[in-house]
Amino acid sequence: MINIRKVEKEGAEVEQFITLLSELGFPVVVTLYLLHRMEAKLDVVIQSIQSLPERLQGKW
């Protein structure tokens, strides 16, 4: 037999999850997008720092 109370409780949990996802979904997507852009810029900074000793040796 199907326990009606259990089904109702699971349905309420799903509704709460969907509500949280819709409320938090946009900020999460924006955060991931910004982190992805920042990662690309950090790669450029890391490469610049790593090549700095070579460039400084040429000037001294």
PyMOL commands that set and color helices and strands:
alter all, ss='L'
color gray80, all
select helices_A, chain A and resi 4-59
alter helices_A, ss='H'
color red, helices_A
deselect
rebuild
show_as cartoon
